[in-house]
Amino acid sequence: MRANKCPISVKYHFTRRCNKACGFCFHTESSSHIELMTNIKRRLALLQAAGMRKINFAGGEPFLYPVQLGQMVDYCKEVLSLESVSIVTNGSKVTRRFLARHGRNIDILAVSCDSFNESIDIAIGRGSGNQVTKLYEIRDLCREYGIKFKINTVVCRLNFQEDMNQQVAELQPFRWKWFQVLLVDGENESEQRLRDARKFLIRDEEFAQFCDVHRHGRAPSSSILEVVQKALECVYWDEKSFISKGGLYDWSRDQKSCSEPHKDLQW
């Protein structure tokens, strides 16, 4: 892989375990393996040497392993000096204790929110009766610890007609990202899989309808566990697609507005 084509942003799914059961999830638990921290750090260092500037820890649910997650977050900031360290979470396991200890090294905390109706969250498989309340609590914690608060929404059959403008305006995330629910071969495309997402599918026109309703509130491989340097050579990174989807944005927390309400929502 040519140096100028090396991905600058990496999403690291270090676990496939999750405490939720979202019916459309494409990243189902096929393994509970967690790599040794010494190996994880070595591979993170190789990624950084290859050009990585931003890392996004995802799962599964990363906060099921707070000790390992905290070690990785601190290593990426304090040792590798990455520009941006972010975490994607369903929010259920985020605690003040964790953020008090590691929040200084977290630039962005992205929380999945598919509906502000608890019954819909429960029907999707994400809700537990306090999903919305927890979202507001995390927003407040992010402001307190100077972390950029982001929302991710999967648009599906159960929520594509929901108007979320009022709640998002109240939460004031710095970035709100929408995803159209999709089928992934081998993961969620049939009843033979752990998840069958077909009943959650929507047409492109229905996704466009959701986008139109919320448009004024938005601005829209081979395993690397073996040898990262060799794996990078066969990883396909679509640079144009990455940029067109808004992959490049102000992803560091080095600005005074991290703990203040955000007037202009980024996409």
BALOBA-1460 file (C-alpha; in Angstrom, 3 decimals):
// residues 267
<rec num="1" residu="m" x="0.000" y="0.000" z="0.000"/>
<rec num="2" residu="r" x="1.393" y="3.422" z="-0.949"/>
<rec num="3" residu="a" x="2.066" y="5.706" z="1.982"/>
<rec num="4" residu="n" x="-0.325" y="8.383" z="0.722"/>
<rec num="5" residu="k" x="-3.131" y="5.810" z="0.634"/>
<rec num="6" residu="c" x="-2.683" y="4.644" z="4.204"/>
<rec num="7" residu="p" x="-5.930" y="5.057" z="6.207"/>
<rec num="8" residu="i" x="-5.612" y="7.868" z="8.699"/>
<rec num="9" residu="s" x="-8.683" y="6.809" z="10.667"/>
<rec num="10" residu="v" x="-9.069" y="3.280" z="12.079"/>
<rec num="11" residu="k" x="-12.104" y="1.677" z="13.702"/>
<rec num="12" residu="y" x="-10.891" y="-0.986" z="16.113"/>
<rec num="13" residu="h" x="-13.465" y="-3.642" z="17.052"/>
<rec num="14" residu="f" x="-11.515" y="-5.152" z="19.924"/>
<rec num="15" residu="t" x="-14.524" y="-7.157" z="21.152"/>
<rec num="16" residu="r" x="-17.649" y="-8.627" z="19.596"/>
<rec num="17" residu="r" x="-19.434" y="-9.109" z="22.918"/>
<rec num="18" residu="c" x="-22.415" y="-6.886" z="23.642"/>
<rec num="19" residu="n" x="-25.015" y="-6.580" z="26.400"/>
<rec num="20" residu="k" x="-27.725" y="-5.531" z="23.939"/>
<rec num="21" residu="a" x="-29.526" y="-7.483" z="21.236"/>
<rec num="22" residu="c" x="-30.332" y="-5.008" z="18.469"/>
<rec num="23" residu="g" x="-32.297" y="-6.949" z="15.869"/>
<rec num="24" residu="f" x="-30.448" y="-5.448" z="12.918"/>
<rec num="25" residu="c" x="-26.904" y="-5.668" z="14.313"/>
<rec num="26" residu="f" x="-24.354" y="-6.723" z="11.681"/>
<rec num="27" residu="h" x="-21.514" y="-7.248" z="14.162"/>
<rec num="28" residu="t" x="-22.818" y="-10.210" z="16.114"/>
<rec num="29" residu="e" x="-20.875" y="-12.100" z="18.741"/>
<rec num="30" residu="s" x="-19.065" y="-14.878" z="16.927"/>
<rec num="31" residu="s" x="-16.099" y="-14.824" z="19.300"/>
<rec num="32" residu="s" x="-15.423" y="-13.699" z="22.868"/>
<rec num="33" residu="h" x="-11.673" y="-13.491" z="22.306"/>
<rec num="34" residu="i" x="-9.833" y="-10.445" z="23.667"/>
<rec num="35" residu="e" x="-6.214" y="-10.050" z="22.623"/>
<rec num="36" residu="l" x="-3.471" y="-9.641" z="25.222"/>
<rec num="37" residu="m" x="-2.792" y="-5.992" z="26.021"/>
<rec num="38" residu="t" x="0.890" y="-6.299" z="25.107"/>
<rec num="39" residu="n" x="-0.104" y="-7.467" z="21.620"/>
<rec num="40" residu="i" x="-2.781" y="-4.786" z="21.303"/>
<rec num="41" residu="k" x="-0.304" y="-2.027" z="22.147"/>
<rec num="42" residu="r" x="2.267" y="-3.386" z="19.716"/>
<rec num="43" residu="r" x="-0.253" y="-3.391" z="16.888"/>
<rec num="44" residu="l" x="-1.587" y="0.037" z="17.767"/>
<rec num="45" residu="a" x="1.970" y="1.334" z="17.592"/>
<rec num="46" residu="l" x="2.407" y="-0.241" z="14.145"/>
<rec num="47" residu="l" x="-0.805" y="1.404" z="12.955"/>
<rec num="48" residu="q" x="0.375" y="4.765" z="14.243"/>
<rec num="49" residu="a" x="3.728" y="4.309" z="12.504"/>
<rec num="50" residu="a" x="1.858" y="3.491" z="9.285"/>
<rec num="51" residu="g" x="-0.013" y="6.812" z="9.375"/>
<rec num="52" residu="m" x="-3.003" y="6.405" z="11.702"/>
<rec num="53" residu="r" x="-4.031" y="9.751" z="13.207"/>
<rec num="54" residu="k" x="-7.441" y="8.835" z="14.635"/>
<rec num="55" residu="i" x="-8.724" y="5.670" z="16.299"/>
<rec num="56" residu="n" x="-12.290" y="4.741" z="17.134"/>
<rec num="57" residu="f" x="-12.795" y="1.933" z="19.660"/>
<rec num="58" residu="a" x="-15.941" y="-0.051" z="18.925"/>
<rec num="59" residu="g" x="-17.486" y="-3.453" z="19.478"/>
<rec num="60" residu="g" x="-19.615" y="-5.155" z="20.469"/>
<rec num="61" residu="e" x="-19.769" y="-2.944" z="23.503"/>
<rec num="62" residu="p" x="-16.343" y="-1.547" z="24.477"/>
<rec num="63" residu="f" x="-17.407" y="-0.610" z="28.010"/>
<rec num="64" residu="l" x="-17.909" y="-4.271" z="28.904"/>
<rec num="65" residu="y" x="-14.119" y="-4.225" z="29.323"/>
<rec num="66" residu="p" x="-13.438" y="-0.918" z="31.119"/>
<rec num="67" residu="v" x="-9.949" y="-1.872" z="32.292"/>
<rec num="68" residu="q" x="-8.698" y="-2.820" z="28.830"/>
<rec num="69" residu="l" x="-10.542" y="0.094" z="27.203"/>
<rec num="70" residu="g" x="-8.988" y="2.566" z="29.624"/>
<rec num="71" residu="q" x="-5.513" y="1.179" z="29.001"/>
<rec num="72" residu="m" x="-5.922" y="1.485" z="25.235"/>
<rec num="73" residu="v" x="-7.328" y="5.005" z="25.433"/>
<rec num="74" residu="d" x="-4.481" y="6.198" z="27.652"/>
<rec num="75" residu="y" x="-1.828" y="4.468" z="25.531"/>
<rec num="76" residu="c" x="-3.104" y="6.002" z="22.303"/>
<rec num="77" residu="k" x="-3.033" y="9.519" z="23.739"/>
<rec num="78" residu="e" x="-0.167" y="9.493" z="26.208"/>
<rec num="79" residu="v" x="2.272" y="7.257" z="24.321"/>
<rec num="80" residu="l" x="1.251" y="7.356" z="20.660"/>
<rec num="81" residu="s" x="0.009" y="10.976" z="20.813"/>
<rec num="82" residu="l" x="-2.834" y="10.345" z="18.364"/>
<rec num="83" residu="e" x="-4.814" y="13.379" z="17.269"/>
<rec num="84" residu="s" x="-8.138" y="11.811" z="18.149"/>
<rec num="85" residu="v" x="-9.338" y="8.922" z="20.306"/>
<rec num="86" residu="s" x="-13.034" y="8.112" z="20.189"/>
<rec num="87" residu="i" x="-15.358" y="5.413" z="21.490"/>
<rec num="88" residu="v" x="-18.675" y="4.119" z="20.120"/>
<rec num="89" residu="t" x="-21.002" y="2.775" z="22.801"/>
<rec num="90" residu="n" x="-24.630" y="1.918" z="23.485"/>
<rec num="91" residu="g" x="-24.200" y="4.015" z="26.618"/>
<rec num="92" residu="s" x="-25.428" y="1.522" z="29.176"/>
<rec num="93" residu="k" x="-22.045" y="0.971" z="30.845"/>
<rec num="94" residu="v" x="-20.612" y="4.500" z="30.680"/>
<rec num="95" residu="t" x="-19.761" y="5.698" z="34.190"/>
<rec num="96" residu="r" x="-18.527" y="8.855" z="35.841"/>
<rec num="97" residu="r" x="-15.736" y="6.828" z="37.414"/>
<rec num="98" residu="f" x="-14.365" y="5.781" z="34.026"/>
<rec num="99" residu="l" x="-14.532" y="9.279" z="32.565"/>
<rec num="100" residu="a" x="-12.960" y="10.804" z="35.673"/>
<rec num="101" residu="r" x="-10.015" y="8.465" z="35.178"/>
<rec num="102" residu="h" x="-9.664" y="8.404" z="31.393"/>
<rec num="103" residu="g" x="-11.807" y="11.261" z="30.071"/>
<rec num="104" residu="r" x="-8.799" y="13.541" z="29.553"/>
<rec num="105" residu="n" x="-7.664" y="11.154" z="26.810"/>
<rec num="106" residu="i" x="-11.032" y="10.796" z="25.050"/>
<rec num="107" residu="d" x="-11.813" y="13.270" z="22.280"/>
<rec num="108" residu="i" x="-15.199" y="11.946" z="21.191"/>
<rec num="109" residu="l" x="-17.806" y="9.722" z="22.830"/>
<rec num="110" residu="a" x="-20.398" y="8.512" z="20.294"/>
<rec num="111" residu="v" x="-23.587" y="7.062" z="21.766"/>
<rec num="112" residu="s" x="-26.050" y="4.981" z="19.776"/>
<rec num="113" residu="c" x="-29.580" y="6.378" z="19.913"/>
<rec num="114" residu="d" x="-32.172" y="4.942" z="17.542"/>
<rec num="115" residu="s" x="-35.289" y="6.408" z="19.136"/>
<rec num="116" residu="f" x="-36.445" y="8.741" z="21.878"/>
<rec num="117" residu="n" x="-39.402" y="6.417" z="22.451"/>
<rec num="118" residu="e" x="-38.419" y="3.783" z="25.008"/>
<rec num="119" residu="s" x="-40.909" y="1.251" z="23.631"/>
<rec num="120" residu="i" x="-39.304" y="1.496" z="20.190"/>
<rec num="121" residu="d" x="-35.826" y="1.107" z="21.700"/>
<rec num="122" residu="i" x="-37.036" y="-2.025" z="23.465"/>
<rec num="123" residu="a" x="-38.608" y="-3.382" z="20.259"/>
<rec num="124" residu="i" x="-35.316" y="-2.806" z="18.430"/>
<rec num="125" residu="g" x="-33.464" y="-4.676" z="21.165"/>
<rec num="126" residu="r" x="-31.412" y="-1.763" z="22.466"/>
<rec num="127" residu="g" x="-33.739" y="-0.372" z="25.119"/>
<rec num="128" residu="s" x="-33.919" y="-1.224" z="28.793"/>
<rec num="129" residu="g" x="-36.362" y="1.408" z="30.014"/>
<rec num="130" residu="n" x="-33.808" y="4.151" z="30.675"/>
<rec num="131" residu="q" x="-32.049" y="4.474" z="27.328"/>
<rec num="132" residu="v" x="-33.129" y="8.073" z="26.783"/>
<rec num="133" residu="t" x="-32.434" y="9.156" z="30.357"/>
<rec num="134" residu="k" x="-28.957" y="7.636" z="30.142"/>
<rec num="135" residu="l" x="-28.287" y="9.540" z="26.918"/>
<rec num="136" residu="y" x="-28.885" y="12.877" z="28.647"/>
<rec num="137" residu="e" x="-26.692" y="11.796" z="31.571"/>
<rec num="138" residu="i" x="-23.839" y="10.975" z="29.211"/>
<rec num="139" residu="r" x="-24.266" y="14.327" z="27.457"/>
<rec num="140" residu="d" x="-23.835" y="16.058" z="30.814"/>
<rec num="141" residu="l" x="-20.774" y="13.962" z="31.684"/>
<rec num="142" residu="c" x="-19.186" y="14.781" z="28.345"/>
<rec num="143" residu="r" x="-19.621" y="18.485" z="29.001"/>
<rec num="144" residu="e" x="-18.174" y="18.091" z="32.478"/>
<rec num="145" residu="y" x="-15.057" y="16.266" z="31.260"/>
<rec num="146" residu="g" x="-14.556" y="18.225" z="28.048"/>
<rec num="147" residu="i" x="-15.415" y="15.373" z="25.663"/>
<rec num="148" residu="k" x="-17.160" y="15.901" z="22.352"/>
<rec num="149" residu="f" x="-20.613" y="14.268" z="22.480"/>
<rec num="150" residu="k" x="-21.806" y="12.538" z="19.307"/>
<rec num="151" residu="i" x="-24.989" y="10.620" z="18.453"/>
<rec num="152" residu="n" x="-25.264" y="7.681" z="16.011"/>
<rec num="153" residu="t" x="-28.702" y="6.651" z="14.726"/>
<rec num="154" residu="v" x="-29.580" y="3.553" z="12.717"/>
<rec num="155" residu="v" x="-32.660" y="4.354" z="10.650"/>
<rec num="156" residu="c" x="-34.897" y="1.294" z="10.300"/>
<rec num="157" residu="r" x="-38.503" y="0.153" z="9.887"/>
<rec num="158" residu="l" x="-39.397" y="1.077" z="13.473"/>
<rec num="159" residu="n" x="-38.058" y="4.626" z="13.598"/>
<rec num="160" residu="f" x="-37.846" y="6.109" z="10.084"/>
<rec num="161" residu="q" x="-41.042" y="8.132" z="10.649"/>
<rec num="162" residu="e" x="-39.953" y="9.535" z="14.006"/>
<rec num="163" residu="d" x="-39.202" y="13.254" z="14.294"/>
<rec num="164" residu="m" x="-36.141" y="13.579" z="16.547"/>
<rec num="165" residu="n" x="-35.438" y="17.253" z="15.922"/>
<rec num="166" residu="q" x="-36.604" y="18.560" z="19.287"/>
<rec num="167" residu="q" x="-34.611" y="16.073" z="21.387"/>
<rec num="168" residu="v" x="-31.449" y="16.446" z="19.332"/>
<rec num="169" residu="a" x="-31.741" y="20.222" z="19.622"/>
<rec num="170" residu="e" x="-31.918" y="19.814" z="23.402"/>
<rec num="171" residu="l" x="-28.942" y="17.430" z="23.508"/>
<rec num="172" residu="q" x="-26.846" y="19.598" z="21.185"/>
<rec num="173" residu="p" x="-24.310" y="16.965" z="20.051"/>
<rec num="174" residu="f" x="-21.418" y="18.306" z="18.027"/>
<rec num="175" residu="r" x="-22.099" y="15.626" z="15.400"/>
<rec num="176" residu="w" x="-25.119" y="13.431" z="14.540"/>
<rec num="177" residu="k" x="-24.615" y="10.535" z="12.144"/>
<rec num="178" residu="w" x="-27.373" y="8.539" z="10.426"/>
<rec num="179" residu="f" x="-27.056" y="5.017" z="9.048"/>
<rec num="180" residu="q" x="-29.565" y="3.179" z="6.885"/>
<rec num="181" residu="v" x="-30.013" y="-0.359" z="8.193"/>
<rec num="182" residu="l" x="-28.357" y="-2.856" z="5.855"/>
<rec num="183" residu="l" x="-27.906" y="-6.587" z="5.425"/>
<rec num="184" residu="v" x="-24.399" y="-8.016" z="5.736"/>
<rec num="185" residu="d" x="-23.763" y="-11.474" z="4.313"/>
<rec num="186" residu="g" x="-22.823" y="-13.972" z="6.982"/>
<rec num="187" residu="e" x="-23.966" y="-11.706" z="9.820"/>
<rec num="188" residu="n" x="-27.631" y="-10.635" z="9.773"/>
<rec num="189" residu="e" x="-29.197" y="-11.549" z="6.442"/>
<rec num="190" residu="s" x="-31.243" y="-14.655" z="7.278"/>
<rec num="191" residu="e" x="-32.969" y="-16.630" z="10.004"/>
<rec num="192" residu="q" x="-29.942" y="-18.927" z="10.112"/>
<rec num="193" residu="r" x="-27.918" y="-16.107" z="11.683"/>
<rec num="194" residu="l" x="-27.940" y="-14.813" z="15.236"/>
<rec num="195" residu="r" x="-29.680" y="-11.708" z="13.875"/>
<rec num="196" residu="d" x="-32.140" y="-11.465" z="10.996"/>
<rec num="197" residu="a" x="-32.384" y="-7.820" z="9.992"/>
<rec num="198" residu="r" x="-34.742" y="-8.261" z="7.063"/>
<rec num="199" residu="k" x="-37.813" y="-7.122" z="9.018"/>
<rec num="200" residu="f" x="-36.027" y="-3.860" z="9.887"/>
<rec num="201" residu="l" x="-35.178" y="-2.910" z="6.290"/>
<rec num="202" residu="i" x="-36.466" y="0.295" z="4.730"/>
<rec num="203" residu="r" x="-36.491" y="1.533" z="1.158"/>
<rec num="204" residu="d" x="-34.049" y="4.186" z="0.029"/>
<rec num="205" residu="e" x="-36.973" y="6.590" z="-0.353"/>
<rec num="206" residu="e" x="-37.934" y="6.028" z="3.294"/>
<rec num="207" residu="f" x="-34.400" y="6.756" z="4.435"/>
<rec num="208" residu="a" x="-34.471" y="9.894" z="2.297"/>
<rec num="209" residu="q" x="-37.717" y="10.848" z="4.028"/>
<rec num="210" residu="f" x="-35.992" y="10.630" z="7.421"/>
<rec num="211" residu="c" x="-33.105" y="12.717" z="6.083"/>
<rec num="212" residu="d" x="-35.445" y="15.397" z="4.739"/>
<rec num="213" residu="v" x="-37.251" y="15.733" z="8.068"/>
<rec num="214" residu="h" x="-33.964" y="16.199" z="9.933"/>
<rec num="215" residu="r" x="-31.887" y="17.967" z="7.309"/>
<rec num="216" residu="h" x="-32.044" y="21.355" z="9.032"/>
<rec num="217" residu="g" x="-30.648" y="19.816" z="12.211"/>
<rec num="218" residu="r" x="-27.595" y="18.257" z="10.571"/>
<rec num="219" residu="a" x="-24.494" y="18.886" z="8.553"/>
<rec num="220" residu="p" x="-24.986" y="14.881" z="6.919"/>
<rec num="221" residu="s" x="-10.358" y="-6.857" z="5.415"/>
<rec num="222" residu="s" x="-7.827" y="-9.157" z="6.232"/>
<rec num="223" residu="s" x="-7.267" y="-9.393" z="9.989"/>
<rec num="224" residu="i" x="-4.737" y="-6.963" z="11.408"/>
<rec num="225" residu="l" x="-4.306" y="-9.200" z="14.458"/>
<rec num="226" residu="e" x="-1.547" y="-11.192" z="12.776"/>
<rec num="227" residu="v" x="0.911" y="-8.741" z="11.282"/>
<rec num="228" residu="v" x="-0.413" y="-5.216" z="10.939"/>
<rec num="229" residu="q" x="2.113" y="-4.023" z="8.402"/>
<rec num="230" residu="k" x="1.408" y="-6.936" z="6.088"/>
<rec num="231" residu="a" x="-2.349" y="-6.687" z="6.636"/>
<rec num="232" residu="l" x="-2.332" y="-3.015" z="5.697"/>
<rec num="233" residu="e" x="-1.047" y="-3.941" z="2.269"/>
<rec num="234" residu="c" x="-4.228" y="-5.842" z="1.483"/>
<rec num="235" residu="v" x="-6.746" y="-3.614" z="3.261"/>
<rec num="236" residu="y" x="-8.848" y="-1.640" z="0.799"/>
<rec num="237" residu="w" x="-9.389" y="1.949" z="1.871"/>
<rec num="238" residu="d" x="-11.696" y="4.024" z="-0.307"/>
<rec num="239" residu="e" x="-10.230" y="7.473" z="0.281"/>
<rec num="240" residu="k" x="-12.803" y="9.304" z="-1.858"/>
<rec num="241" residu="s" x="-15.708" y="7.571" z="-0.091"/>
<rec num="242" residu="f" x="-14.163" y="8.264" z="3.311"/>
<rec num="243" residu="i" x="-13.932" y="11.972" z="2.565"/>
<rec num="244" residu="s" x="-17.348" y="12.222" z="0.863"/>
<rec num="245" residu="k" x="-19.032" y="10.724" z="3.930"/>
<rec num="246" residu="g" x="-17.531" y="13.363" z="6.170"/>
<rec num="247" residu="g" x="-14.691" y="11.250" z="7.500"/>
<rec num="248" residu="l" x="-12.468" y="14.299" z="7.847"/>
<rec num="249" residu="y" x="-13.726" y="16.731" z="10.477"/>
<rec num="250" residu="d" x="-12.537" y="18.498" z="13.605"/>
<rec num="251" residu="w" x="-12.032" y="15.336" z="15.627"/>
<rec num="252" residu="s" x="-9.786" y="16.569" z="18.431"/>
<rec num="253" residu="r" x="-11.004" y="17.995" z="21.743"/>
<rec num="254" residu="d" x="-8.490" y="20.841" z="21.808"/>
<rec num="255" residu="q" x="-11.037" y="23.621" z="21.792"/>
<rec num="256" residu="k" x="-12.922" y="25.459" z="24.493"/>
<rec num="257" residu="s" x="-16.321" y="24.494" z="23.096"/>
<rec num="258" residu="c" x="-15.969" y="20.834" z="24.140"/>
<rec num="259" residu="s" x="-17.781" y="21.517" z="27.403"/>
<rec num="260" residu="e" x="-20.189" y="24.080" z="25.991"/>
<rec num="261" residu="p" x="-23.463" y="23.666" z="24.054"/>
<rec num="262" residu="h" x="-22.926" y="23.322" z="20.303"/>
<rec num="263" residu="k" x="-24.873" y="25.706" z="18.117"/>
<rec num="264" residu="d" x="-23.783" y="24.271" z="14.770"/>
<rec num="265" residu="l" x="-24.306" y="20.550" z="14.372"/>
<rec num="266" residu="q" x="-21.708" y="18.759" z="12.266"/>
<rec num="267" residu="w" x="-22.415" y="15.706" z="10.111"/>
